[in-house]
Amino acid sequence: MTIDERFDRLTERHEALTESVEMLRDRTGEIARSVEHLTATVEQLSASVIKLAEVTNRDAEDIRALARIAESRERRISDIEGRGP
């Protein structure tokens, strides 16, 4: 193999390597953008879950309060019915 042939092979290998590195760089950029998008989505979902938990806790408190009111009214009705004629 002559020096020119070696040089040609080396040039071809260099071009192929350069192309591979460029493709890898492009793909890495795409992956990084996807990760950023997914991170933002997860953060939004986390915020939504936190809000949902807060609303659920408020609803649970309201339901407990309504249950206490219902029990109180039931006792009053029972007391009134017990004192009847």
Order of alpha helices (4+ residues) and beta strands (2+ residues): alpha
